[in-house]
Amino acid sequence: MALKLAIVGRPNVGKSTLFNRLVGKRVALVDDRPGVTRDRRYAKGTLGDLDLTLIDTAGFEDISDDSLESRMREQTEAAISDGDLILFMMDAREGVTPLDRIFAERLRRQPKPVVLVANKSESRESGGGVGEAHSLGFGEPVPLSAEHGEGMADLYAALVAAAGQESFVDDDEDEADKPIRIAVIGRPNAGKSTLVNRMLGEDRLLTGPEAGITRDSISVDWEWEGRAVRFVDTAGLRRKARVQEKLEKLSVADTLRAITFAEVVVLVMDKDNAFDIQDLQLADLVEREGRALVYVASKWDLEEEPQARLAELTRLADSKLPQLRGTPFVALSAHSGWGVDRLMPAIIKAHETWSVKVKTRDLNDWLAMATQRHPPPAVDGKRIKPKYMAQTKARPPTFVLFASRASAMPDTYKRYLINTLRESFDLPGTPIRLTVKSGGANPYAEGGAKSGPERYKGTAKTAPRRIKKAEKAEALSNLPGKALEQKKASGPKPKVISGLKARSSKKAGQSVAIQKGARGGARQVSRSGRIRTGQKHAPKK
């Protein structure tokens, strides 16, 4: 079993930095300003041979009213109750502050072991703060630097000593029982965290009337009817032009990463402003990422005419997002719980549709029917002929169509095939990928297997002269310093004349090579350039 470690302390002491260091990747948002973390976040990490379940918490504030800081303090106290061991962090540069003393007093009242950590101890100025940490009453502090990774060996020794002699070895999980990853997205203050809390049956996430409370993407494991589920609550996404602060940009990037790694995305919308420009852009982003999608209209208990409004929103979704026609639509109220029980069945159905696999035989029977009912158009006077179709993968369903002149197939006919495929095999709302390829390359096209001189390979006798000459020149150029020697070694060659032509400057009796018309080797040439026949006793005319 893994050691559950709760990292607590006042704001801006480096809790999220140490959390990311132990997890091994950048999971929690980190910034110089205090109060970045608000919800408690769980993740698995390791330190040496210790398997850890880490809990990142918000900075402790000594407030007990109805403010946001008070609700953050309640989340920190819940993490302390859930952890097996408490890691109390303080800033060694600033030393012990009054808020540290108040928090230390509260930690001493609970029975769980506490390890005191003095963070930011990489400089000489931090020595005084480490000495002051002894006054908190938790024994010898562990000096470390979470940003630079210094002092991890001392932290390991302190955790082993505080946890006792128990062996914290993580049990192997069954890979077949992986949870369904569900990302809950939407605009700010749409009710995403309230919906997740209603599904879990507890106040797991921080909620309130303020917009933009959630900053990190918080993952929560749950079980529904014996099936493992992992909810990921994300920060609200506003229009890109309105996102100016660095912290909000980090939150947006974290939300987009949650969409990328999700399997099903739940788009939560306010019933009064459903399917505005921002909601349409989010839905289109989910479709381009290839994730299953479920629409949720929140605050439905305040609707006066629910049936008419639901039909209107359904028509609006199909008209503005035709590429996601048939996506499940759930109307509910997260505050009162009305209609929440219909959400999980819709999510499971969308996940099953997203993971569907169609037999190749059924696909080709459907292809013959679809092309017979609506044949492909003729482009440039030549008709496109679909030949064969198969599914290459699922999640999302991806199909490959082999056809002649695949590059000329218009997008309108591809959309017709996708819509017909969606209706015939009952794939409502799920993204479908269709790739059209040619059955084979034209061998007589330029650069093909039968396109002329490019077929020549090696030193064949039938090779063109220019190719032989180029190969010989290349062989000479590849031997630096030897080209001149090879030319000299080749020696002079007899000059070749064509036919009966010869220059008049040739002297009589000079032997030359004859290319055409010669029967028996070299012949003699007269001063006038005519070839002598060699007949000494020719009859006179």
C-alpha positions in Angstrom: 0.0 0.0 0.0 1.3 3.5 -0.8 2.0 6.1 1.9 -0.5 8.9 1.7 1.4 12.1 2.2 -0.4 15.5 2.7 1.7 18.5 1.9 0.4 21.5 3.9 1.7 25.0 4.9 0.9 28.7 4.5 0.6 30.2 1.0 3.5 30.5 -1.4 6.0 28.3 0.4 6.5 25.8 -2.5 4.0 23.0 -1.8 3.0 22.6 -5.5 6.6 22.7 -6.6 7.5 19.8 -4.2 4.3 18.1 -5.3 5.4 18.3 -9.0 9.0 17.2 -8.0 7.7 14.0 -6.3 5.2 13.2 -9.0 7.9 13.5 -11.7 6.0 15.9 -14.0 4.3 19.3 -14.0 0.9 18.5 -12.8 0.0 21.4 -10.4 0.1 25.0 -11.5 3.0 27.0 -10.1 3.3 30.7 -9.9 5.1 33.3 -7.8 1.9 34.8 -6.5 0.3 33.3 -3.3 -3.0 31.4 -3.4 -2.6 29.7 -6.8 -3.8 26.3 -5.5 -7.3 26.2 -4.2 -8.6 22.6 -4.4 -6.8 19.6 -3.0 -5.2 17.4 -5.7 -4.2 13.7 -5.5 -1.5 12.1 -7.6 0.9 9.1 -7.4 4.6 9.7 -6.8 7.8 8.0 -5.7 10.8 9.0 -3.6 13.5 6.3 -3.8 11.7 3.0 -3.2 8.8 4.7 -1.4 5.5 4.6 -3.2 3.5 7.8 -2.3 0.0 9.1 -2.8 0.5 12.8 -2.7 -2.1 15.4 -1.7 -1.4 19.0 -2.7 -3.4 21.5 -0.7 -4.2 25.2 -0.7 -2.3 27.6 1.6 -3.6 27.8 5.1 -5.4 30.9 6.1 -6.7 31.6 9.6 -10.2 32.6 8.5 -13.5 31.0 9.6 -16.2 33.1 7.8 -18.0 32.4 4.5 -15.3 33.7 2.2 -13.4 31.8 -0.4 -10.3 31.6 1.8 -12.3 29.9 4.5 -13.6 27.3 2.1 -10.0 26.7 1.0 -9.0 26.2 4.6 -11.7 23.5 4.9 -10.2 21.7 1.9 -6.8 21.7 3.7 -8.3 20.3 6.9 -9.9 17.5 4.8 -6.5 16.6 3.3 -5.0 16.5 6.8 -7.7 14.1 7.9 -7.2 11.9 4.8 -3.4 11.7 4.9 -1.3 9.1 6.7 1.6 11.5 7.3 1.7 15.3 7.3 4.5 17.2 5.5 4.5 20.7 7.0 6.4 23.2 4.8 7.8 26.6 5.8 9.9 29.2 3.9 13.5 29.2 5.2 14.2 32.6 3.6 11.4 34.4 5.5 11.8 32.3 8.7 9.0 31.4 11.0 5.9 33.7 10.6 2.9 34.1 13.0 0.8 32.2 10.5 3.3 29.3 10.7 2.9 29.2 14.5 -0.9 29.2 14.4 -0.9 26.3 11.9 1.7 24.4 13.9 -0.5 24.7 16.9 -3.4 23.1 15.0 -1.2 20.3 13.7 0.0 19.4 17.2 -3.6 18.6 18.2 -4.0 15.8 15.7 -2.4 12.4 16.3 -0.7 11.8 12.9 3.1 12.1 12.5 4.4 15.4 11.1 7.6 16.0 9.2 8.8 19.6 9.2 10.4 20.8 5.9 12.3 24.1 5.4 12.0 24.9 1.7 14.1 27.3 -0.3 17.3 26.4 1.6 19.7 26.5 -1.3 21.2 29.9 -0.3 23.3 31.0 2.7 20.6 33.5 3.8 18.2 30.6 4.6 20.4 29.3 7.5 18.7 31.5 10.0 15.2 30.4 9.0 16.2 26.7 9.4 17.4 27.5 12.9 14.1 29.2 13.7 12.2 26.1 12.6 13.2 24.3 15.7 10.9 26.5 17.7 7.8 25.0 16.1 8.2 21.8 18.1 8.4 19.2 15.4 12.0 18.2 15.9 14.8 18.6 13.4 13.7 20.3 10.2 14.6 18.9 6.8 16.3 21.6 4.7 15.7 21.2 1.0 15.0 23.1 -2.3 12.0 21.8 -4.2 12.8 24.0 -7.2 16.4 22.6 -7.6 15.8 19.1 -6.2 18.3 19.5 -3.3 17.8 17.6 0.0 15.7 14.8 -1.4 17.9 12.1 0.4 17.3 13.8 3.8 13.6 14.0 3.1 13.5 10.2 2.3 15.3 9.4 5.6 12.8 11.6 7.5 9.8 10.0 5.8 11.1 6.4 6.5 11.7 7.3 10.2 8.3 8.9 10.6 6.4 6.2 8.8 7.9 3.4 10.9 9.1 0.0 9.6 6.1 -0.7 7.4 6.7 -1.5 3.7 4.8 0.9 1.5 4.8 -0.9 -1.8 2.1 -0.1 -4.3 -0.1 -3.0 -5.4 -0.1 -3.7 -9.1 -3.3 -2.4 -10.7 -5.2 -4.5 -13.3 -4.6 -2.8 -16.6 -7.9 -4.2 -17.9 -9.9 -2.2 -15.3 -8.7 1.2 -16.4 -11.1 4.0 -15.4 -13.1 5.9 -18.0 -11.5 9.4 -18.2 -14.2 12.1 -18.2 -13.4 15.7 -18.6 -16.0 18.3 -17.5 -15.5 21.6 -19.4 -17.4 24.8 -20.0 -17.4 28.5 -19.5 -16.7 30.0 -16.0 -19.5 29.7 -13.4 -21.4 27.2 -15.5 -21.7 24.7 -12.6 -19.0 22.2 -13.5 -17.6 21.7 -9.9 -21.1 21.6 -8.5 -22.0 18.9 -10.9 -19.0 16.7 -10.0 -19.7 17.2 -6.3 -23.3 16.0 -6.9 -22.1 13.0 -8.8 -19.7 12.0 -6.0 -22.1 12.8 -3.2 -19.7 15.0 -1.3 -18.1 18.4 -1.3 -14.9 17.2 -2.9 -14.3 20.3 -5.1 -14.4 24.0 -4.1 -17.6 25.7 -5.2 -19.2 29.1 -4.7 -20.9 32.0 -6.5 -17.6 33.5 -7.6 -16.6 32.9 -11.2 -13.2 31.2 -11.9 -12.8 29.4 -8.6 -11.2 26.3 -10.2 -7.7 26.9 -11.6 -6.2 23.4 -11.8 -7.6 20.4 -13.6 -8.5 18.2 -10.6 -9.0 14.5 -11.2 -11.2 12.5 -8.9 -11.6 8.7 -9.0 -15.1 7.2 -8.5 -17.0 4.0 -9.1 -20.4 3.8 -10.8 -22.2 0.4 -10.8 -18.9 -1.4 -10.4 -17.2 0.5 -13.2 -14.1 2.7 -12.5 -14.6 6.3 -13.5 -12.2 9.3 -13.3 -13.7 12.8 -13.4 -11.5 15.7 -14.3 -12.8 19.1 -13.3 -11.3 21.8 -15.4 -11.1 25.6 -15.2 -13.6 27.7 -17.1 -12.6 28.7 -20.7 -13.3 32.2 -21.8 -12.7 33.8 -25.2 -9.1 34.0 -26.1 -9.2 37.8 -26.4 -10.2 38.1 -22.8 -7.5 35.9 -21.4 -4.7 38.3 -20.4 -3.2 37.2 -17.1 -0.5 34.6 -17.0 -2.2 32.5 -14.4 -5.4 32.2 -16.5 -3.3 31.2 -19.5 -1.8 28.4 -17.5 -5.3 27.3 -16.5 -6.4 27.3 -20.1 -3.4 25.2 -21.1 -4.2 22.7 -18.3 -7.8 22.5 -19.5 -6.8 21.8 -23.1 -4.4 19.1 -21.9 -7.2 17.5 -19.9 -9.4 17.4 -23.1 -6.5 15.8 -25.0 -6.1 12.9 -22.5 -9.9 12.4 -21.9 -12.1 9.8 -23.5 -15.5 11.4 -22.9 -16.0 15.2 -22.6 -19.0 16.7 -20.8 -19.7 20.2 -22.1 -21.7 22.0 -19.3 -23.7 25.0 -20.5 -26.0 27.5 -18.9 -29.6 26.9 -20.1 -30.1 30.6 -20.9 -26.9 31.0 -23.0 -26.5 27.5 -24.4 -24.6 27.1 -27.7 -23.2 30.6 -27.9 -20.0 31.2 -29.7 -17.7 30.0 -26.9 -19.7 26.7 -26.5 -19.7 26.1 -30.2 -15.9 26.6 -30.3 -15.4 24.2 -27.4 -17.6 21.5 -29.0 -15.7 21.9 -32.3 -12.4 21.6 -30.4 -13.6 18.3 -28.9 -14.6 17.0 -32.3 -11.2 17.9 -33.8 -9.5 16.1 -30.9 -11.6 13.0 -31.7 -13.3 12.7 -28.2 -16.8 11.5 -27.4 -19.1 14.4 -26.4 -22.1 14.8 -24.1 -24.1 18.1 -23.9 -25.3 19.2 -20.5 -27.7 22.1 -19.8 -27.4 23.1 -16.2 -29.8 25.0 -13.9 -32.7 23.2 -15.6 -34.9 23.4 -12.4 -35.4 27.2 -13.2 -36.8 26.5 -16.7 -40.5 27.3 -17.0 -41.1 25.4 -20.3 -38.6 22.5 -20.1 -40.0 20.4 -23.0 -40.2 23.2 -25.6 -36.8 24.5 -24.5 -35.1 21.1 -24.8 -36.5 20.6 -28.3 -35.2 24.0 -29.3 -31.7 23.4 -28.0 -31.6 20.0 -29.7 -32.5 21.5 -33.1 -30.0 24.3 -32.4 -27.2 21.8 -31.7 -27.9 19.8 -34.9 -28.0 22.9 -37.1 -24.9 24.6 -35.8 -22.8 21.5 -35.2 -23.8 19.1 -38.0 -20.5 17.2 -37.7 -21.7 16.1 -34.2 -25.3 15.3 -35.2 -27.0 13.0 -32.6 -24.8 13.9 -29.6 -26.6 13.0 -26.3 -28.2 15.9 -24.6 -28.9 15.9 -20.9 -30.8 18.6 -19.0 -30.3 18.6 -15.2 -29.9 20.7 -12.1 -26.6 20.1 -10.2 -27.8 22.2 -7.3 -31.0 20.2 -6.6 -30.0 16.9 -8.2 -32.8 16.8 -10.7 -31.9 14.8 -13.8 -28.4 14.0 -12.6 -29.1 10.2 -12.7 -29.4 10.4 -16.5 -25.9 11.7 -17.0 -23.8 8.6 -16.4 -25.9 6.3 -18.7 -25.4 8.9 -21.5 -21.7 9.0 -20.8 -21.4 5.2 -20.9 -23.4 5.0 -24.2 -21.2 7.7 -25.8 -18.1 5.9 -24.7 -19.3 2.6 -26.2 -20.2 4.3 -29.5 -16.8 5.9 -29.5 -15.1 2.5 -29.1 -17.2 0.6 -31.7 -15.6 -1.7 -34.3 -17.4 -2.5 -37.6 -16.8 -5.7 -39.6 -15.1 -5.3 -42.9 -17.8 -7.3 -44.7 -20.6 -5.1 -43.4 -18.6 -2.0 -44.4 -18.2 -3.2 -48.0 -21.9 -4.2 -48.2 -22.8 -0.7 -46.9 -20.4 0.9 -49.4 -22.0 -0.9 -52.4 -25.5 0.3 -51.2 -24.3 3.9 -50.6 -22.6 4.2 -53.9 -25.5 2.7 -55.7 -28.0 5.1 -54.1 -25.7 8.1 -54.7 -22.8 7.4 -57.1 -19.6 9.5 -56.9 -19.5 12.6 -59.1 -17.5 12.7 -62.3 -14.5 15.1 -62.0 -13.0 16.4 -65.3 -15.1 13.9 -67.2 -13.8 10.9 -65.3 -15.9 9.1 -62.7 -14.4 8.1 -59.3 -14.8 4.4 -58.5 -14.8 3.3 -54.8 -13.4 -0.2 -54.5 -12.8 -1.3 -50.9 -13.3 0.0 -47.3 -12.0 -1.1 -43.9 -11.8 0.2 -40.4 -8.2 0.8 -39.2 -8.9 1.7 -35.6 -11.4 2.8 -33.0 -11.5 5.7 -30.5 -12.6 7.5 -32.6 -13.8 5.2 -35.4 -11.4 5.6 -38.3 -12.0 4.2 -41.8 -10.0 4.0 -45.0 -11.7 4.0 -48.4 -9.7 2.8 -51.5 -10.9 4.3 -54.7 -9.6 5.4 -58.1 -8.7 9.0 -58.4 -8.9 9.4 -54.7 -7.4 12.9 -54.7 -10.2 14.2 -56.9 -13.0 13.1 -54.6 -14.8 16.2 -53.4 -15.4 17.0 -49.7 -19.1 17.0 -50.2 -19.2 13.3 -51.1 -16.9 12.5 -48.1 -19.5 14.2 -45.8 -22.2 12.2 -47.5 -20.4 9.0 -46.8 -19.7 10.0 -43.2 -23.4 10.9 -42.5 -24.7 7.7 -44.2 -22.1 5.7 -42.2 -23.3 7.4 -39.0 -27.0 6.6 -39.7 -26.5 3.0 -40.9 -24.3 1.8 -38.1 -25.9 3.9 -35.3 -23.0 6.1 -34.4 -24.7 9.3 -33.2 -22.5 12.2 -32.1 -19.1 10.4 -32.2 -16.4 11.9 -34.4 -15.7 9.8 -37.5 -12.5 9.9 -39.5 -12.5 8.9 -43.2 -9.4 8.7 -45.4 -9.6 8.1 -49.1 -6.6 6.5 -50.8 -5.8 5.2 -54.3 -5.7 1.5 -54.8 -2.3 1.7 -56.4 0.1 4.1 -58.2 0.1 4.6 -61.9 3.2 2.8 -63.2 3.3 4.9 -66.4 3.2 8.2 -64.5 6.3 10.3 -64.1 8.7 8.6 -61.8 6.7 5.3 -61.9 8.1 1.8 -62.4 7.6 1.9 -66.2 8.3 5.6 -67.0 11.4 5.2 -69.2 15.1 5.8 -68.4 14.5 5.7 -64.6 14.1 1.9 -64.9 17.8 1.6 -65.7 19.8 0.1 -62.8 23.4 -1.0 -63.0 25.7 -1.2 -66.0 23.4 -2.8 -68.6 24.4 -2.9 -72.2 21.2 -1.2 -73.2 21.7 1.8 -71.0 21.7 5.2 -72.7 25.1 6.7 -73.4 24.5 9.7 -71.3 23.9 7.5 -68.3 27.1 5.5 -68.9 29.1 8.7 -69.4 27.7 10.2 -66.2 28.5 7.0 -64.2 32.1 7.1 -65.5 32.6 10.7 -64.6 31.2 10.1 -61.2 33.6 7.2 -60.7 36.5 9.4 -61.6 35.3 12.3 -59.4 35.0 10.0 -56.4 38.7 9.2 -56.4 40.5 12.5 -55.6 44.1 12.7 -56.9 43.6 9.6 -59.1 41.5 11.1 -62.0 44.6 12.1 -64.0 46.3 8.8 -63.5 43.1 6.9 -64.7 43.0 9.1 -67.8 46.6 8.4 -68.7 46.2 4.7 -68.1 43.3 4.5 -70.4 45.7 5.4 -73.4 44.9 7.0 -76.7 42.0 5.6 -78.8 41.8 5.4 -82.6 39.7 8.2 -84.0 36.4 7.0 -85.4 35.0 8.5 -88.6 31.6 7.8 -89.8 30.8 6.4 -93.3 33.1 7.4 -96.1 33.9 10.8 -94.8 37.5 11.8 -94.1 39.4 15.0 -94.0 41.5 16.0 -96.9 44.5 16.7 -94.7 45.0 13.0 -94.2 48.2 11.7 -95.8 48.3 8.8 -98.2 49.1 5.5 -96.5 47.8 6.6 -93.1 45.7 3.9 -91.4 42.4 4.9 -89.8 39.6 3.0 -88.3 36.5 2.7 -90.4 33.1 2.5 -88.6 30.8 1.9 -91.6 31.4 0.1 -94.9 34.6 -1.6 -93.8 35.0 -5.4 -94.3 38.5 -6.3 -93.5 40.1 -4.0 -90.9 42.1 -0.8 -91.8 42.2 0.6 -95.4 44.5 3.2 -96.9 43.4 6.7 -97.8 44.7 8.7 -100.7 45.7 12.4 -100.6 42.2 13.4 -101.9 40.6 11.5 -99.1 39.2 8.7 -101.1 39.7 5.1 -99.9 41.7 2.9 -102.1 40.1 -0.4 -103.1 43.4 -2.3 -103.0 42.9 -3.8 -106.5 46.3 -3.5 -108.3 45.4 -5.1 -111.6 42.0 -3.5 -112.2 40.9 -3.5 -115.9 41.3 -0.2 -117.7 38.3 1.4 -119.1 
